[in-house]
Amino acid sequence: MNFTEDSKQHRHPAFLDIALVLLSVLAVYPIAGSLLTLLATGGVSLGEGFRGATAPVVSKLLLAQAFGQVAVLALPVFWLVSRFSGGGLFGRATLDWLGIGKRDGLRPALMAGAGMLLLQPALYTILELQSLLLPWFGSAGKKIVQDQAALDLLLRTLAGGASMEGLLLSILVLVLTPAFCEELFFRGYIQKGLALSLSPKRAVLLTGAVFALFHMAWFNFVPLTLLGWYIGYIYLKSDNLLAPAAAHGANNLAALVLLKTGVDSGGAADAVSGVLVWWPWWVLVAVSLSLFFLLIRHFPVKPALQDADNPMPGGHR
């Protein structure tokens, strides 16, 4: 059964609707983030990267970040889908369309997370190469590297101190919240809708690029696009939102570990890590990529083909 042919029988958002929603979110999200940050800090300037933020202020900033993701990304998706699902805001038809709560999702989720971890050495290598090459492109390249260094400083501040409370809050806000909220929006609504309006492959490619643009960090555009394509692919294969959420969470957790251990994402402007001239590192990259492609070959397809090929249950047309 062909996914696009069958699913076009069911109601779904038109391409123009998806484009308008996407543009609206891209415009509103940074504004909402700025307002929430202003409220969290009480309007007080804390210096570059919020270096002067105290622990209570950092907690408020994290909670503001989580609230913004839920309010701007997650909740609107349920409302948008419920408009044509006929199943209510959190009804079964709405959840089924998004790929939430489907059976047999644990194995794809575990494999998706493992695949993301296997990609980390290659992604880190890309970031290191960018740190080496971008300064050669003049002031524009240097500016991109410097902006990433400032972002690393901000993220390290938000990652909090060594307390258990700070660690748990940073995991909740920096790992779990974006893993579910961003996947609800980008994969559950944008990619799923584009797959029905265009084609599944084009939807994966387009959503992956938009996903990278959403983060507004040119230094990370290439690795984020690659991540978006991988996450979109496993969502297409599994039709289960738990799989992309697990992959997204695994990537965020790896980034948080690097921040906690004081390792930047390659954005330091002064020098590039010696890892690029360390031959065992390249062996690690080759082995991890080989295992990654082996995992992709054996990634489980939709467990119940007839159900997965129908993004809307019968009766909601």
C-alpha positions as CSV (number, residue, x, y, z in Angstrom):
1,M,0.0,0.0,0.0
2,N,1.4,3.3,-1.0
3,F,1.6,5.9,1.8
4,T,0.9,9.0,-0.3
5,E,-1.9,7.5,-2.4
6,D,-3.9,6.1,0.5
7,S,-3.3,9.0,2.9
8,K,-4.5,11.6,0.4
9,Q,-8.0,10.1,0.9
10,H,-8.0,11.6,4.4
11,R,-8.1,15.2,5.6
12,H,-4.8,16.9,6.2
13,P,-3.4,20.4,6.3
14,A,-2.8,22.0,2.9
15,F,0.6,23.1,1.8
16,L,-0.3,26.8,2.2
17,D,-1.6,26.1,5.8
18,I,1.7,24.4,6.7
19,A,3.7,27.3,5.3
20,L,1.7,29.9,7.1
21,V,2.0,28.0,10.4
22,L,5.8,27.5,9.9
23,L,6.4,31.2,9.1
24,S,4.3,32.3,12.1
25,V,6.2,30.1,14.5
26,L,9.6,31.2,13.1
27,A,8.5,34.8,13.7
28,V,6.8,34.3,17.1
29,Y,9.3,32.0,18.8
30,P,12.3,34.3,19.1
31,I,10.0,37.2,20.2
32,A,8.4,35.0,22.8
33,G,11.9,33.8,23.9
34,S,13.1,37.4,24.4
35,L,10.0,38.4,26.4
36,L,10.2,35.3,28.6
37,T,13.9,35.9,29.2
38,L,13.2,39.5,30.1
39,L,10.6,38.3,32.6
40,A,12.9,35.7,34.1
41,T,15.8,38.2,34.6
42,G,13.6,41.0,35.8
43,G,14.9,43.2,33.0
44,V,18.4,43.1,34.5
45,S,21.3,42.7,32.1
46,L,23.4,39.8,33.1
47,G,26.3,40.3,30.7
48,E,27.5,38.1,27.8
49,G,26.2,34.6,28.0
50,F,24.3,35.5,31.2
51,R,27.7,35.0,33.0
52,G,26.4,36.9,36.0
53,A,23.3,34.9,36.5
54,T,22.7,33.4,39.9
55,A,21.4,29.8,40.4
56,P,17.8,31.1,41.0
57,V,17.9,33.2,37.8
58,V,19.3,30.3,35.8
59,S,16.4,28.1,37.1
60,K,13.9,30.8,36.0
61,L,15.6,31.0,32.6
62,L,15.3,27.3,32.1
63,L,11.7,27.2,33.1
64,A,11.0,30.1,30.7
65,Q,12.6,28.1,28.0
66,A,10.5,25.1,28.7
67,F,7.3,27.2,28.9
68,G,8.1,28.8,25.5
69,Q,8.6,25.5,23.8
70,V,5.4,24.0,25.2
71,A,3.3,27.2,24.5
72,V,4.6,28.0,21.0
73,L,5.5,24.6,19.6
74,A,3.7,21.8,21.3
75,L,0.2,23.0,22.3
76,P,-0.6,24.7,18.9
77,V,0.2,21.4,17.2
78,F,-2.5,19.5,19.1
79,W,-5.0,22.3,18.3
80,L,-4.1,22.4,14.6
81,V,-4.4,18.6,14.1
82,S,-7.6,18.4,16.1
83,R,-9.2,20.8,13.7
84,F,-9.2,18.2,10.9
85,S,-8.9,15.0,13.0
86,G,-12.3,15.2,14.6
87,G,-10.9,13.6,17.7
88,G,-10.6,16.5,20.1
89,L,-7.5,18.3,21.4
90,F,-5.9,15.1,22.9
91,G,-8.3,12.6,21.3
92,R,-7.2,9.2,19.9
93,A,-7.5,10.4,16.3
94,T,-5.3,13.4,17.0
95,L,-2.7,11.3,18.7
96,D,-2.8,8.7,16.0
97,W,-2.2,11.3,13.3
98,L,0.8,12.6,15.2
99,G,2.2,9.1,15.8
100,I,1.8,9.3,19.6
101,G,1.1,6.2,21.8
102,K,1.4,3.6,19.0
103,R,2.3,0.1,19.9
104,D,5.7,-1.5,19.3
105,G,7.5,1.8,19.6
106,L,10.3,0.9,22.1
107,R,12.6,-1.0,19.7
108,P,12.5,1.8,17.0
109,A,13.1,4.4,19.8
110,L,16.1,2.5,21.2
111,M,17.6,2.0,17.8
112,A,17.0,5.7,16.9
113,G,18.8,6.9,20.1
114,A,21.6,4.5,19.4
115,G,22.0,5.7,15.9
116,M,22.2,9.3,17.1
117,L,25.0,8.4,19.5
118,L,26.8,6.7,16.7
119,L,26.6,9.9,14.7
120,Q,28.2,12.0,17.4
121,P,31.9,11.5,16.4
122,A,31.2,12.4,12.8
123,L,29.2,15.5,13.8
124,Y,31.8,16.6,16.2
125,T,34.4,16.3,13.5
126,I,32.3,18.5,11.2
127,L,32.2,21.2,13.9
128,E,35.9,21.0,14.4
129,L,36.6,21.3,10.7
130,Q,34.3,24.3,10.6
131,S,36.3,25.9,13.4
132,L,39.4,25.4,11.4
133,L,38.1,26.6,8.0
134,L,35.6,29.4,8.7
135,P,38.2,32.0,9.8
136,W,39.7,31.7,6.3
137,F,36.5,33.2,5.0
138,G,37.3,36.6,6.4
139,S,35.2,38.6,8.9
140,A,32.0,36.7,8.1
141,G,33.5,33.4,8.9
142,K,35.1,34.7,12.1
143,K,31.8,36.2,13.2
144,I,30.1,32.8,12.8
145,V,32.7,31.2,15.0
146,Q,32.5,33.9,17.6
147,D,28.7,33.8,17.7
148,Q,29.0,30.0,18.4
149,A,31.5,30.6,21.2
150,A,29.0,33.0,22.8
151,L,26.2,30.5,22.4
152,D,28.4,27.8,24.0
153,L,28.9,30.2,27.0
154,L,25.1,30.8,27.3
155,L,24.3,27.0,27.1
156,R,27.0,26.2,29.7
157,T,25.4,28.8,32.0
158,L,22.0,27.3,31.5
159,A,23.4,23.8,32.1
160,G,23.8,24.9,35.7
161,G,26.1,23.9,38.4
162,A,26.9,20.6,40.0
163,S,23.9,20.3,42.3
164,M,21.4,17.5,41.7
165,E,18.5,19.9,41.4
166,G,20.3,21.9,38.7
167,L,21.3,18.7,36.8
168,L,17.7,17.4,36.8
169,L,16.3,20.7,35.7
170,S,18.8,21.1,32.9
171,I,18.0,17.5,31.7
172,L,14.3,18.3,31.8
173,V,14.6,21.6,29.9
174,L,17.6,21.1,27.6
175,V,17.1,17.4,26.8
176,L,13.6,16.2,27.2
177,T,11.4,19.3,26.6
178,P,12.9,20.2,23.1
179,A,13.0,16.5,22.2
180,F,9.3,16.2,22.5
181,C,8.1,19.7,21.7
182,E,10.3,20.2,18.6
183,E,9.5,16.8,17.3
184,L,5.8,17.3,17.7
185,F,6.0,20.4,15.6
186,F,8.6,19.5,13.0
187,R,8.0,15.8,12.5
188,G,4.5,15.4,13.8
189,Y,2.9,18.4,12.0
190,I,5.3,19.9,9.4
191,Q,6.9,16.7,8.0
192,K,3.7,14.7,8.2
193,G,1.7,17.4,6.5
194,L,4.3,18.0,3.8
195,A,4.5,14.2,3.1
196,L,0.8,14.3,2.2
197,S,1.1,17.5,0.2
198,L,4.4,16.9,-1.6
199,S,6.0,13.5,-1.1
200,P,7.6,11.7,1.9
201,K,11.2,12.1,0.6
202,R,10.8,15.8,-0.1
203,A,9.1,16.3,3.2
204,V,12.1,14.8,5.0
205,L,14.6,17.0,3.1
206,L,12.6,20.2,3.5
207,T,11.7,19.7,7.1
208,G,15.4,18.9,8.0
209,A,16.6,22.1,6.5
210,V,13.8,24.2,8.2
211,F,14.7,22.4,11.5
212,A,18.2,23.7,11.1
213,L,17.1,27.2,10.3
214,F,14.8,27.3,13.3
215,H,17.8,27.1,15.7
216,M,19.3,30.3,14.2
217,A,22.9,29.2,14.5
218,W,24.8,29.2,11.2
219,F,27.7,27.4,12.7
220,N,25.5,24.4,13.4
221,F,23.5,24.6,10.2
222,V,25.2,21.6,8.4
223,P,25.2,19.2,11.4
224,L,21.6,20.2,12.3
225,T,20.4,19.6,8.8
226,L,22.0,16.2,8.8
227,L,20.4,15.5,12.2
228,G,17.0,16.7,10.8
229,W,17.3,14.4,7.8
230,Y,18.2,11.4,10.0
231,I,15.4,12.1,12.5
232,G,12.9,12.7,9.6
233,Y,13.9,9.4,8.0
234,I,13.3,7.4,11.1
235,Y,9.9,9.1,11.7
236,L,9.0,8.2,8.1
237,K,10.1,4.6,8.6
238,S,8.4,4.1,12.0
239,D,5.4,6.5,11.9
240,N,5.9,6.7,15.7
241,L,6.9,10.0,17.3
242,L,8.7,8.2,20.1
243,A,11.5,7.3,17.7
244,P,12.5,10.8,16.6
245,A,12.0,12.1,20.1
246,A,14.4,9.5,21.4
247,A,17.0,10.4,18.7
248,H,16.6,14.1,19.5
249,G,16.9,13.5,23.2
250,A,20.0,11.4,22.7
251,N,21.7,14.2,20.7
252,N,20.7,16.8,23.4
253,L,22.0,14.6,26.2
254,A,25.3,14.2,24.4
255,A,25.6,18.0,24.0
256,L,24.7,18.4,27.7
257,V,27.5,16.0,28.7
258,L,30.0,18.0,26.6
259,L,28.9,21.2,28.2
260,K,29.1,19.7,31.7
261,T,32.6,18.4,31.0
262,G,33.7,21.8,29.6
263,V,34.0,20.7,26.0
264,D,32.7,23.2,23.5
265,S,30.9,22.2,20.3
266,G,33.8,23.3,18.3
267,G,33.0,27.0,18.4
268,A,36.1,28.3,20.1
269,A,37.8,30.9,18.0
270,D,41.3,30.5,19.4
271,A,42.3,27.0,18.5
272,V,40.9,23.7,17.2
273,S,41.0,20.6,19.3
274,G,43.9,18.3,18.6
275,V,41.4,15.5,17.9
276,L,41.7,16.1,14.2
277,V,45.3,15.1,14.1
278,W,44.9,12.1,16.3
279,W,44.6,9.1,14.0
280,P,42.6,6.9,16.5
281,W,39.9,9.5,16.3
282,W,39.4,8.9,12.6
283,V,39.3,5.2,13.3
284,L,36.5,5.9,15.8
285,V,34.6,8.0,13.2
286,A,34.9,5.3,10.6
287,V,33.8,2.5,13.0
288,S,30.9,4.5,14.3
289,L,29.7,5.5,10.9
290,S,29.9,1.9,9.7
291,L,27.8,0.8,12.7
292,F,25.4,3.6,12.0
293,F,24.7,2.6,8.4
294,L,24.4,-1.0,9.6
295,L,21.8,0.1,12.1
296,I,20.0,2.1,9.4
297,R,19.8,-1.0,7.2
298,H,18.1,-2.9,9.9
299,F,15.9,-0.1,11.3
300,P,12.4,-1.5,11.8
301,V,9.7,-0.3,9.4
302,K,6.2,0.5,10.4
303,P,5.2,-2.4,12.7
304,A,1.7,-2.6,11.4
305,L,1.9,-1.6,7.7
306,Q,-1.8,-1.2,7.1
307,D,-2.3,1.0,10.2
308,A,0.9,3.0,9.6
309,D,0.0,3.7,6.0
310,N,-3.2,5.4,7.1
311,P,-2.3,8.6,9.0
312,M,-6.0,9.1,9.8
313,P,-8.3,6.4,11.2
314,G,-11.3,5.4,9.1
315,G,-14.3,7.7,9.6
316,H,-12.3,11.0,9.8
317,R,-12.4,12.1,6.2
